[in-house]
Amino acid sequence: MDFSSLYVKEGRAISKAKGSLLIAESIPGIRFNEMVDVQLSNGEMKSGQAIDISKEATIIEVFGGVSEVDLIGCKIRCKGETLKLPVSIDILGRVFNGMGEPIDGGPRLIPEDYLDINGEPINPALRQPPAEFIETGISAIDGLNALVRGQKLPIFSGSGLPHNRIVAQIIRQATVKGKEERFALVFAAIGISYDDASFFMKNLERTGALERTIAFINTASDPVIERISTPRLALTAAEYLAWKQNMHVLVVLTDMTNYCEALRELSSMREEIPSRRGYPGYMYTDLATMYERAGRISGKEGSVTIMPILTMPDDDITHPIPDLTGYITEGQIVLSRNLERKGIYPPIDVFLSLSRMMKEGIGPGKTREDHNNVFMQSYSAYAEGCYLREISTIIGAEALGERDKIYLTSADEFERKFISQGEFEKRTVENTLDIAWGLFSTLPEEDLKLIREEFIKKYLPKYH
């Protein structure tokens, strides 16, 4: 490699090394996020990225860290471009690391193009609202918090809850309804343990889902800076499949809490003034630059749907990470520790969960004509049953009237039959709605006030 164009000033280009950061004197013409080559004094070559530029100094984040640096002998060469992902249709079925390099032992990629991982903003005038249903095969999502193409719908979890198993199930089962359309998944694992990474990869290989999936794996032992690039690489791959290959793409990002922790760590190393709980003040903007890459574009057949997973520290939904995520995204699916203790899988909290795009994605021609009515009636009956459950803990179930006892039992049945399902059980949306109708048959028919009469006659089991 020719280092004649290295930035060196009297042999002292680097003024300070701190962890994985190199602090150099101001480099003329360098751009934010520009990639650089770093040659250490022992001849070792490393890649880096300019994460801060000013008139006083340039801060370089080195991939892999720089534990021992000879400040005199270390040299930097600017590459004049940001991190780019080589893309072609052959990236389907492949596994990459947090730098976009293949780690599956497969053949070398022959790229059609190189795309900037920061993407290009979608023209607001060309954005189309999310409007088509994505079937996950999980009743609590499909029936009550439907995922819609082009939506951003996060899963809020807690430490020890089975979000990894739910993610793996969604990756295995997710499909688009209607006519045959090309559907792909992009999976990004951010700062997860080696065991979790192994779990996901074995799951993909065993079920055959890997053929339609692109995976980006960044483990906890990988460099912190790669946690910043991993979700952006995944979204770039998704945009290529959606806008260039006309595919519908679901992007699953886990765990975004690790991403935000990496953002905080880098901010601390750069000695920036912290905001809430030590996170940088620009975290909202940073998350928005990724989440807003979801959507549908007028004139394009494809779509990008994002499902980020984040673990809430101390189960605190007001923590800055879930709080800011909730402002950007269109709803959330929240996992319940109480349901998990009851042995309910998936332990999805019906009352804290919400899909703001649900009404646009369900109904005749999308799911089924009775879907919205079933959703409202299910929610109402379950809410009344849960309220009576709280009352019964004070006055005792024996003190409840006959109607109240029906609703109390109905709430238990709703959790056991509707919310709960097998980890490898894929339910169509029609199966999900039929289960709800079976539960309605135990309620007084005059109480089904949120369902149109014609649907009661058509779907209530006693009329068949």
C-alpha positions as CSV (number, residue, x, y, z in Angstrom):
1,M,0.0,0.0,0.0
2,D,1.4,3.4,-0.9
3,F,1.6,5.7,2.1
4,S,3.1,8.6,0.2
5,S,-0.2,10.4,0.7
6,L,-0.2,9.9,4.5
7,Y,-1.1,12.8,6.7
8,V,2.1,13.2,8.8
9,K,3.2,16.5,10.3
10,E,6.8,16.5,11.5
11,G,6.4,12.9,12.5
12,R,3.8,13.7,15.1
13,A,0.4,13.3,13.5
14,I,-1.0,11.5,16.5
15,S,-1.0,13.5,19.7
16,K,-2.9,11.0,22.0
17,A,-4.2,7.4,22.2
18,K,-7.1,6.6,24.4
19,G,-8.6,3.1,24.3
20,S,-9.7,2.6,20.7
21,L,-9.4,6.3,19.9
22,L,-6.5,8.1,18.2
23,I,-6.5,11.9,18.6
24,A,-4.6,13.5,15.8
25,E,-3.9,17.1,14.9
26,S,-6.5,18.6,12.6
27,I,-6.4,16.8,9.2
28,P,-7.3,19.2,6.3
29,G,-10.2,18.1,4.1
30,I,-11.2,15.0,6.1
31,R,-14.9,14.4,6.4
32,F,-17.1,13.1,9.2
33,N,-17.4,9.3,9.2
34,E,-14.6,9.1,6.6
35,M,-12.7,5.8,6.6
36,V,-8.9,5.8,7.2
37,D,-6.1,3.3,7.2
38,V,-3.9,3.4,10.3
39,Q,-0.4,2.0,10.1
40,L,1.1,1.3,13.6
41,S,4.8,1.6,14.2
42,N,5.2,-2.2,14.0
43,G,3.8,-2.2,10.5
44,E,0.4,-3.6,11.5
45,M,-2.5,-2.2,9.4
46,K,-5.9,-1.3,10.9
47,S,-9.0,0.4,9.6
48,G,-10.5,3.4,11.4
49,Q,-13.2,6.0,11.1
50,A,-13.2,9.7,11.7
51,I,-15.9,10.2,14.4
52,D,-15.1,13.8,15.2
53,I,-13.5,16.6,13.3
54,S,-12.7,20.2,14.2
55,K,-10.1,22.9,13.7
56,E,-8.2,21.7,16.7
57,A,-8.2,17.9,16.3
58,T,-9.4,14.9,14.4
59,I,-10.6,11.8,16.4
60,I,-10.2,8.4,14.8
61,E,-12.0,5.3,16.1
62,V,-9.9,2.3,15.3
63,F,-11.6,-1.0,14.6
64,G,-10.2,-3.6,16.9
65,G,-8.6,-1.0,19.3
66,V,-5.1,0.2,19.7
67,S,-3.8,-1.0,23.1
68,E,-0.1,-0.2,22.3
69,V,0.7,2.8,20.1
70,D,3.9,4.5,19.3
71,L,2.7,8.0,18.7
72,I,5.7,9.0,16.8
73,G,5.7,6.1,14.4
74,C,1.9,5.7,13.8
75,K,0.6,7.0,10.5
76,I,-2.9,7.8,9.1
77,R,-4.1,7.7,5.5
78,C,-7.4,9.2,4.6
79,K,-9.4,7.1,2.1
80,G,-11.8,9.8,1.0
81,E,-15.0,7.7,1.5
82,T,-17.3,6.5,4.2
83,L,-17.9,2.8,5.1
84,K,-19.6,1.1,2.2
85,L,-21.3,-2.3,1.9
86,P,-20.7,-4.3,-1.3
87,V,-24.1,-5.6,-2.5
88,S,-25.5,-8.0,-5.0
89,I,-28.5,-10.5,-4.9
90,D,-25.9,-13.1,-3.7
91,I,-25.9,-11.5,-0.2
92,L,-29.1,-13.4,0.5
93,G,-28.2,-16.4,2.7
94,R,-24.9,-15.0,3.8
95,V,-23.6,-14.0,7.2
96,F,-21.4,-11.0,7.8
97,N,-19.6,-9.3,10.7
98,G,-20.1,-5.7,12.0
99,M,-17.8,-4.4,9.2
100,G,-19.7,-6.1,6.4
101,E,-17.1,-8.8,5.9
102,P,-18.4,-12.4,5.2
103,I,-17.8,-14.8,8.2
104,D,-19.6,-17.9,6.9
105,G,-16.8,-19.4,4.9
106,G,-18.8,-18.9,1.7
107,P,-17.5,-17.8,-1.7
108,R,-16.2,-14.3,-2.3
109,L,-19.0,-11.8,-3.3
110,I,-18.9,-10.2,-6.7
111,P,-20.6,-6.8,-5.9
112,E,-23.0,-5.0,-8.3
113,D,-22.5,-1.8,-6.3
114,Y,-21.0,-0.3,-3.1
115,L,-23.6,1.5,-1.0
116,D,-22.9,4.1,1.8
117,I,-24.1,2.5,5.1
118,N,-25.7,5.8,6.1
119,G,-28.2,5.5,3.3
120,E,-30.0,8.2,1.5
121,P,-33.1,10.0,3.0
122,I,-36.4,9.0,1.6
123,N,-38.1,12.0,-0.2
124,P,-41.1,12.8,2.1
125,A,-43.2,13.6,-1.0
126,L,-42.7,10.1,-2.3
127,R,-43.4,8.3,1.0
128,Q,-46.4,6.0,1.1
129,P,-48.1,5.2,4.4
130,P,-47.8,1.6,5.7
131,A,-50.8,-0.3,4.4
132,E,-50.2,-4.1,4.0
133,F,-50.2,-6.8,6.6
134,I,-47.2,-8.9,7.6
135,E,-48.1,-12.2,9.2
136,T,-45.7,-13.2,12.0
137,G,-47.6,-16.4,13.0
138,I,-47.9,-15.1,16.6
139,S,-51.5,-14.5,17.7
140,A,-50.8,-11.7,20.2
141,I,-49.0,-9.7,17.4
142,D,-51.2,-10.6,14.4
143,G,-54.5,-10.4,16.2
144,L,-53.9,-7.4,18.5
145,N,-50.8,-5.5,17.4
146,A,-50.5,-6.2,13.7
147,L,-47.2,-5.5,11.9
148,V,-47.7,-3.6,8.7
149,R,-45.3,-3.2,5.7
150,G,-43.2,-0.1,6.0
151,Q,-43.8,0.2,9.8
152,K,-41.3,0.5,12.6
153,L,-42.6,-1.6,15.5
154,P,-40.1,-2.3,18.4
155,I,-40.3,-5.1,21.0
156,F,-39.6,-3.8,24.6
157,S,-38.2,-6.6,26.8
158,G,-36.5,-7.1,30.1
159,S,-33.5,-9.0,31.2
160,G,-34.2,-12.7,31.2
161,L,-37.4,-12.5,29.2
162,P,-37.6,-14.7,26.0
163,H,-37.2,-11.9,23.4
164,N,-34.5,-14.0,21.6
165,R,-36.9,-16.9,21.2
166,I,-39.7,-14.6,20.0
167,V,-37.3,-12.9,17.5
168,A,-36.2,-16.4,16.2
169,Q,-39.8,-17.4,15.8
170,I,-40.7,-14.2,13.9
171,I,-37.7,-14.8,11.6
172,R,-38.8,-18.3,10.9
173,Q,-42.4,-17.6,10.4
174,A,-42.9,-14.1,9.0
175,T,-44.6,-13.9,5.6
176,V,-46.5,-11.4,3.5
177,K,-50.2,-12.2,2.8
178,G,-51.9,-12.2,-0.6
179,K,-50.3,-13.0,-3.9
180,E,-46.9,-14.5,-4.2
181,E,-44.4,-11.7,-3.5
182,R,-40.7,-11.8,-2.8
183,F,-40.0,-11.6,0.9
184,A,-36.6,-11.4,2.7
185,L,-35.3,-10.9,6.2
186,V,-32.3,-9.0,7.4
187,F,-31.1,-9.9,10.9
188,A,-28.6,-7.8,12.9
189,A,-27.3,-9.0,16.2
190,I,-25.6,-6.1,18.1
191,G,-23.3,-6.8,21.0
192,I,-24.9,-10.1,21.9
193,S,-23.1,-13.0,23.6
194,Y,-21.5,-15.8,21.6
195,D,-24.1,-18.2,22.9
196,D,-27.0,-16.0,21.7
197,A,-25.2,-15.6,18.3
198,S,-24.8,-19.4,18.1
199,F,-28.5,-19.8,19.0
200,F,-29.7,-17.5,16.2
201,M,-27.4,-19.0,13.5
202,K,-28.3,-22.6,14.4
203,N,-32.0,-21.7,14.3
204,L,-31.7,-20.1,10.9
205,E,-29.7,-23.1,9.5
206,R,-32.0,-25.7,11.0
207,T,-35.2,-24.2,9.8
208,G,-34.0,-23.2,6.3
209,A,-34.8,-19.6,7.0
210,L,-31.2,-18.7,6.2
211,E,-31.8,-18.9,2.5
212,R,-34.0,-15.8,2.5
213,T,-32.1,-14.1,5.3
214,I,-29.0,-11.8,5.5
215,A,-27.4,-11.9,8.9
216,F,-24.9,-9.4,10.5
217,I,-23.4,-10.6,13.7
218,N,-21.6,-8.4,16.2
219,T,-20.8,-10.2,19.5
220,A,-19.9,-8.6,22.8
221,S,-16.3,-9.3,22.3
222,D,-16.1,-7.4,19.0
223,P,-15.0,-3.7,18.9
224,V,-17.5,-1.1,20.2
225,I,-17.3,0.9,17.0
226,E,-18.8,-2.1,15.1
227,R,-21.9,-1.9,17.2
228,I,-22.5,1.5,15.6
229,S,-22.0,0.2,12.0
230,T,-23.9,-3.2,12.4
231,P,-27.5,-1.8,12.2
232,R,-26.6,0.6,9.5
233,L,-25.1,-2.3,7.4
234,A,-28.3,-4.3,7.9
235,L,-30.5,-1.4,6.8
236,T,-28.3,-0.7,3.8
237,A,-28.7,-4.4,2.7
238,A,-32.5,-4.1,3.3
239,E,-32.7,-0.9,1.2
240,Y,-30.8,-2.7,-1.6
241,L,-33.2,-5.6,-1.6
242,A,-36.3,-3.3,-1.3
243,W,-35.5,-0.5,-3.8
244,K,-33.2,-2.4,-6.3
245,Q,-34.6,-5.9,-6.1
246,N,-38.3,-5.0,-5.4
247,M,-38.5,-7.2,-2.3
248,H,-40.5,-6.8,0.9
249,V,-37.9,-6.8,3.7
250,L,-38.3,-7.2,7.4
251,V,-35.3,-6.0,9.4
252,V,-34.9,-7.3,12.9
253,L,-32.3,-5.4,15.1
254,T,-31.3,-6.9,18.5
255,D,-30.3,-5.6,20.9
256,M,-30.7,-1.8,20.4
257,T,-29.8,-1.2,24.1
258,N,-26.3,-2.5,23.3
259,Y,-26.2,0.0,20.4
260,C,-27.1,2.9,22.7
261,E,-24.6,1.8,25.3
262,A,-21.9,1.8,22.6
263,L,-23.0,5.3,21.6
264,R,-22.7,6.4,25.3
265,E,-19.3,4.8,25.6
266,L,-18.0,6.6,22.5
267,S,-19.5,9.9,23.7
268,S,-17.7,9.5,27.0
269,M,-14.4,8.8,25.3
270,R,-14.8,11.9,23.3
271,E,-15.5,13.8,26.5
272,E,-18.9,15.2,25.3
273,I,-21.3,16.7,27.8
274,P,-23.8,14.0,28.8
275,S,-27.5,14.2,28.8
276,R,-30.1,12.0,30.5
277,R,-28.4,9.1,32.5
278,G,-25.1,9.8,30.7
279,Y,-26.4,9.2,27.2
280,P,-25.4,11.8,24.5
281,G,-28.0,14.5,23.8
282,Y,-28.1,13.5,20.1
283,M,-29.2,9.9,20.8
284,Y,-32.8,10.7,19.6
285,T,-31.5,12.1,16.3
286,D,-29.1,9.2,15.9
287,L,-31.8,6.6,16.4
288,A,-34.2,8.5,14.1
289,T,-31.6,8.4,11.3
290,M,-31.9,4.6,11.4
291,Y,-35.6,4.0,12.2
292,E,-36.8,6.5,9.5
293,R,-35.2,4.3,6.9
294,A,-38.3,2.1,7.1
295,G,-41.1,2.8,4.7
296,R,-42.6,2.4,1.2
297,I,-41.8,4.6,-1.7
298,S,-44.2,5.6,-4.5
299,G,-43.3,3.9,-7.7
300,K,-41.3,1.1,-5.9
301,E,-42.7,-2.3,-5.4
302,G,-40.6,-3.2,-2.3
303,S,-40.8,-2.0,1.3
304,V,-38.6,-1.9,4.4
305,T,-40.2,-2.8,7.8
306,I,-38.1,-2.5,11.0
307,M,-38.6,-4.4,14.2
308,P,-36.0,-3.3,16.7
309,I,-35.7,-5.3,20.0
310,L,-34.4,-3.6,23.1
311,T,-34.0,-4.7,26.7
312,M,-35.2,-2.1,29.2
313,P,-32.8,-1.6,32.1
314,D,-34.5,-2.6,35.3
315,D,-37.8,-3.1,33.3
316,D,-38.1,0.7,33.2
317,I,-40.2,1.8,30.2
318,T,-39.4,5.4,31.0
319,H,-35.6,4.8,30.6
320,P,-34.2,7.0,27.8
321,I,-33.7,4.2,25.4
322,P,-37.3,2.9,25.2
323,D,-38.6,6.4,25.9
324,L,-36.9,7.9,22.8
325,T,-37.6,4.8,20.7
326,G,-41.3,5.2,21.5
327,Y,-41.3,8.7,20.2
328,I,-39.8,7.7,16.8
329,T,-41.6,4.4,16.2
330,E,-45.2,3.6,15.5
331,G,-46.1,1.6,18.6
332,Q,-44.4,-1.0,20.7
333,I,-44.8,-4.7,21.8
334,V,-44.0,-5.0,25.5
335,L,-43.2,-8.3,27.2
336,S,-44.6,-9.0,30.6
337,R,-42.7,-10.5,33.5
338,N,-45.9,-11.5,35.2
339,L,-47.1,-13.5,32.2
340,E,-43.7,-15.1,31.9
341,R,-43.9,-16.2,35.6
342,K,-47.3,-17.9,34.7
343,G,-45.6,-19.9,32.0
344,I,-47.2,-17.9,29.2
345,Y,-45.2,-17.8,26.0
346,P,-44.9,-15.4,24.3
347,P,-45.5,-13.2,27.4
348,I,-46.8,-10.1,25.5
349,D,-48.5,-7.5,27.6
350,V,-51.7,-6.7,25.7
351,F,-52.4,-3.4,27.5
352,L,-48.9,-1.8,27.2
353,S,-48.5,-3.0,23.6
354,L,-49.8,-0.9,20.7
355,S,-49.5,-0.9,16.9
356,R,-50.5,2.6,15.5
357,M,-50.5,1.3,11.9
358,M,-52.8,-1.7,12.7
359,K,-56.0,-0.3,11.2
360,E,-54.3,0.5,7.9
361,G,-53.1,-3.1,7.6
362,I,-56.1,-5.2,8.5
363,G,-59.6,-5.8,7.1
364,P,-61.2,-7.1,3.9
365,G,-58.6,-8.1,1.3
366,K,-55.8,-7.8,3.8
367,T,-56.6,-10.1,6.7
368,R,-60.3,-10.7,7.3
369,E,-63.4,-8.5,7.4
370,D,-64.0,-9.2,11.2
371,H,-60.5,-8.5,12.3
372,N,-61.0,-5.0,13.7
373,N,-64.2,-6.0,15.5
374,V,-62.5,-9.1,17.0
375,F,-59.6,-6.9,18.2
376,M,-61.8,-4.4,20.0
377,Q,-64.0,-7.1,21.6
378,S,-61.0,-9.2,22.7
379,Y,-59.4,-6.2,24.3
380,S,-62.6,-5.2,26.1
381,A,-63.4,-8.6,27.5
382,Y,-59.8,-9.2,28.6
383,A,-59.7,-5.8,30.3
384,E,-62.9,-6.5,32.2
385,G,-61.6,-9.9,33.2
386,C,-58.2,-8.5,34.5
387,Y,-60.1,-5.8,36.5
388,L,-62.3,-8.5,38.1
389,R,-59.1,-10.5,38.9
390,E,-57.8,-7.5,40.9
391,I,-61.2,-7.2,42.7
392,S,-61.3,-10.9,43.5
393,T,-57.9,-10.7,45.3
394,I,-59.6,-8.2,47.7
395,I,-63.1,-9.6,48.2
396,G,-62.6,-13.2,47.0
397,A,-63.8,-14.9,43.8
398,E,-66.8,-16.3,45.7
399,A,-68.2,-12.8,46.2
400,L,-68.4,-12.2,42.5
401,G,-71.7,-12.5,40.5
402,E,-72.2,-15.2,37.9
403,R,-71.5,-12.8,35.0
404,D,-68.3,-11.6,36.7
405,K,-67.1,-15.2,37.2
406,I,-67.6,-15.8,33.4
407,Y,-65.3,-12.8,32.6
408,L,-62.8,-13.9,35.2
409,T,-62.6,-17.3,33.7
410,S,-62.5,-15.8,30.2
411,A,-59.4,-13.7,31.1
412,D,-57.5,-16.8,32.1
413,E,-58.6,-18.7,29.0
414,F,-57.6,-15.7,26.9
415,E,-54.1,-15.9,28.3
416,R,-53.9,-19.7,28.0
417,K,-55.4,-20.1,24.5
418,F,-55.0,-16.9,22.6
419,I,-51.8,-15.2,24.0
420,S,-50.0,-18.5,24.7
421,Q,-48.8,-20.7,21.9
422,G,-46.0,-23.0,21.1
423,E,-42.6,-21.7,20.1
424,F,-42.7,-23.7,16.9
425,E,-46.5,-23.2,16.3
426,K,-47.3,-21.0,13.4
427,R,-50.8,-19.7,13.4
428,T,-52.4,-18.0,10.3
429,V,-54.3,-14.8,11.0
430,E,-57.5,-16.8,10.3
431,N,-56.5,-19.3,13.0
432,T,-55.9,-16.5,15.4
433,L,-59.3,-14.9,14.7
434,D,-61.1,-18.3,15.0
435,I,-59.5,-18.8,18.5
436,A,-60.9,-15.4,19.5
437,W,-64.4,-16.4,18.3
438,G,-64.1,-19.6,20.3
439,L,-63.5,-17.5,23.4
440,F,-66.4,-15.2,22.6
441,S,-68.7,-18.2,22.6
442,T,-68.3,-18.5,26.4
443,L,-69.5,-14.9,26.9
444,P,-73.1,-13.7,26.9
445,E,-74.0,-12.9,23.3
446,E,-75.7,-9.6,24.3
447,D,-72.3,-8.5,25.6
448,L,-70.6,-8.7,22.2
449,K,-71.5,-5.0,21.5
450,L,-68.3,-4.2,19.7
451,I,-69.0,-6.7,16.9
452,R,-71.4,-6.2,14.0
453,E,-74.4,-8.5,14.0
454,E,-73.6,-9.9,10.6
455,F,-70.1,-11.1,11.8
456,I,-71.7,-12.7,14.9
457,K,-74.0,-14.7,12.7
458,K,-71.2,-15.6,10.4
459,Y,-68.4,-16.5,12.8
460,L,-69.8,-17.3,16.3
461,P,-69.4,-21.1,16.6
462,K,-73.0,-21.7,17.9
463,Y,-74.4,-20.6,14.5
464,H,-72.5,-23.3,12.7
